Every structure is written in C-alpha cells, then in structure tokens.
Amino acid sequence: VIDSLMGATLQYSAIDAKTGLVNSHPTPGDKHITGMHLLNNHMVNYLSSLSTALLTGLVGQFLF
C-alpha cells in the first residue's frame, strides 16, 4: 500500500503522444497521468521498503 501511494503521488507518469508508451520523466508532447516529478521508481521502491521495515519494527515493539 505504501509503495502504491508513494508511486501514485510522488512518481511522475505520462503517456508519450507519439509512441503511446508510459514515461517516468517529463518529455515534450506527453500527456501527464499522475504524480509529481519528485522520485523515480527506484527511489519509491527504496523508501517504501525502508518505511515498511521501520513500521513493522514499531508495531512489533507494541505487540510483543
């Protein structure tokens, strides 16, 4: 869920008008789909993994 939310809001997605392919960076003539141009896919994956690990540790402390 964290990865999906971060990807949808912080990772840029657009459709290239010429090729019809989805881009993860702004190019001339593309149609913006969702997200801001703050993180790329690798950064989203890293940050979501890190936050999941930290949240799991915190939840574990409260449960055990």
Helices and strands as residue ranges (DSSP letters): H 2-10, E 13-16, E 22-23, E 30-34, H 41-63
